[in-house]
């Protein structure tokens, strides 16, 4: 029975280390300097500062599946976020709902 509990404890420790490592790996470490056209963007998420991520960023996703980080204080970043929000509104308003 002791081997069973030792195995579970070892699994939990490895699993926790993996989660921390994965969270750190998904953090933005630097910003892209050059703007990307809004037409190439698919969406974004907001990265806030946490224990694992010490850089505030907007993480953009492109139509081609690429991901990059942008400085949320840059004017071009804010313009792209607004552009993507307009795309969402347009998509919602153009849907025809059948009841």
C-alpha positions in Angstrom: 0.0 0.0 0.0 2.9 2.3 0.7 4.1 1.9 -2.9 0.7 2.9 -4.1 0.6 6.2 -2.1 4.2 6.9 -3.0 3.3 6.5 -6.7 0.3 8.8 -6.3 2.5 11.4 -4.6 5.1 11.2 -7.2 2.5 11.6 -10.0 1.0 14.7 -8.3 4.4 16.3 -7.9 5.3 15.6 -11.6 1.9 16.8 -12.7 2.2 20.1 -10.8 5.6 20.7 -12.2 4.3 20.1 -15.7 1.4 22.6 -15.2 3.7 25.3 -14.0 6.1 24.7 -16.8 3.3 24.7 -19.4 1.9 28.0 -18.0 5.3 29.6 -18.1 5.9 28.4 -21.7 2.6 30.0 -22.9 3.5 33.4 -21.5 4.5 36.3 -23.8 8.2 37.1 -23.2 8.5 39.9 -25.8 6.3 42.0 -28.1 6.1 42.0 -31.8 7.2 45.4 -33.0 5.6 45.7 -36.4 1.9 45.9 -36.8 -0.1 43.2 -38.6 -3.1 44.0 -40.8 -6.4 43.4 -39.2 -7.6 41.4 -42.2 -5.0 38.7 -41.2 -6.2 38.5 -37.6 -8.7 35.9 -36.3 -8.9 36.8 -32.6 -7.1 37.7 -29.5 -6.8 37.0 -25.8 -5.5 39.2 -23.0 -2.5 38.2 -20.9 -2.4 39.8 -17.5 0.5 39.7 -15.1 0.4 36.6 -12.8 2.8 34.6 -10.8 4.0 32.9 -14.1 3.6 35.7 -16.6 5.1 39.1 -15.7 4.3 40.9 -19.0 0.9 42.4 -19.9 0.1 41.6 -23.5 -2.5 41.1 -26.2 -2.0 37.7 -27.8 -3.3 37.8 -31.4 -4.2 34.7 -33.4 -3.9 34.9 -37.2 -6.0 33.2 -39.9 -3.0 31.0 -40.6 -2.8 29.7 -37.1 0.1 31.8 -35.9 0.2 33.5 -32.5 2.1 36.6 -31.5 2.2 39.1 -28.6 1.6 42.8 -28.8 2.1 45.6 -26.3 -1.4 46.6 -25.1 -0.3 50.3 -24.8 0.7 50.6 -28.4 -1.9 52.5 -30.6 -1.7 49.9 -33.4 -2.5 47.1 -30.9 -5.6 49.0 -29.6 -6.7 49.6 -33.2 -6.5 45.9 -34.0 -8.5 45.0 -30.9 -11.2 47.5 -32.0 -11.1 46.1 -35.5 -11.6 42.6 -34.3 -14.5 43.7 -32.0 -16.1 45.3 -35.0 -15.8 42.0 -36.9 -17.5 40.2 -34.1 -20.4 42.7 -34.1 -20.8 42.5 -37.8 -20.9 38.7 -37.7 -23.5 38.7 -34.9 -25.7 41.3 -36.7 -25.5 39.4 -40.0 -26.8 36.1 -38.6 -30.3 35.2 -39.4 -31.9 33.3 -36.5 -34.6 30.8 -37.3 -37.1 30.2 -34.5 
